[in-house]
Amino acid sequence: MSSAPAKPSAEVPKSNPPAVASVAGNGATGSGEVENEQPVVPDSKYAANGRRDPFLSPVVSRAGGGSGCSTGKKCLEIGTINLRGVVHAESGFIAVVSNGLNKAYFLRENDPVFNGYVVKITGDSIVFQETLQDRLGKSFTREVVKKITTPAV
């Protein structure tokens, strides 16, 4: 009698996920109810379709202000510049300006500054083209004219 060896079952029994017993909040020790808790997975497939994200603020935050740089003509902010004088040279006018720390700089036409550039220098004034952003982050430009400030004696 030749008998074939017994084949182990190829099917693995499926087990149910562990059950968690819920405890009533009214002081009872348990009512025997069992719930299957499934982890909640947030839907991460948000499609903007050209709309703004409702969870991001549309207002642009400005941390501390300031130019973030320390020296040089390119670090001068137009709002803090004072025109001290104008020199007439062969190549045109040169503006003598000072910053908030009373340090002097010489500017010529088309020289860049932190938030713009010099458009025109006349005998008693300097004209800047300033680039600004509104609270929503939209850029716009404006002309700023600075005149010579004479100290009171």
Backbone hydrogen bonds, N-H to C=O, Kabsch-Sander energy under -0.5 kcal/mol:
donor,donor_aa,acceptor,acceptor_aa,energy
3,S,1,M,-0.7
20,V,35,E,-1.8
21,A,19,A,-0.5
22,S,33,E,-1.2
27,G,24,A,-0.7
31,S,22,S,-0.6
35,E,20,V,-1.9
37,E,35,E,-0.7
38,Q,36,N,-0.5
41,V,39,P,-0.6
44,S,42,P,-0.9
46,Y,44,S,-0.7
47,A,45,K,-0.5
48,A,46,Y,-0.6
51,R,48,A,-1.9
56,L,53,D,-1.5
60,V,135,R,-3.3
63,A,61,S,-0.6
64,G,62,R,-0.9
75,C,72,G,-1.3
76,L,73,K,-1.6
80,T,77,E,-1.4
81,I,77,E,-0.5
81,I,78,I,-0.9
82,N,98,S,-2.4
83,L,147,K,-0.5
84,R,82,N,-0.6
84,R,96,V,-2.9
85,G,96,V,-1.6
87,V,94,I,-3.3
89,A,87,V,-0.7
89,A,92,G,-2.8
92,G,89,A,-1.1
94,I,87,V,-2.7
95,A,107,L,-2.9
96,V,85,G,-3.4
97,V,95,A,-0.7
97,V,105,Y,-2.7
98,S,82,N,-2.3
99,N,103,K,-1.5
102,N,99,N,-1.7
105,Y,97,V,-2.9
107,L,95,A,-2.7
107,L,105,Y,-0.5
110,N,118,V,-2.4
111,D,108,R,-1.7
113,V,116,G,-2.4
114,F,76,L,-2.1
115,N,76,L,-0.6
116,G,113,V,-1.1
117,Y,129,Q,-1.4
118,V,111,D,-2.1
119,V,127,V,-3.1
120,K,127,V,-1.3
122,T,125,S,-2.6
126,I,146,K,-2.3
127,V,120,K,-3.1
128,F,144,V,-3.1
129,Q,117,Y,-2.6
130,E,128,F,-0.7
130,E,142,R,-3.2
131,T,115,N,-2.6
132,L,130,E,-0.5
132,L,140,F,-3.2
134,D,138,K,-2.3
137,G,134,D,-1.9
140,F,132,L,-2.5
142,R,130,E,-2.2
144,V,128,F,-2.4
146,K,126,I,-2.8
146,K,144,V,-0.5
148,I,124,D,-1.7
149,T,83,L,-2.1
150,T,148,I,-0.6
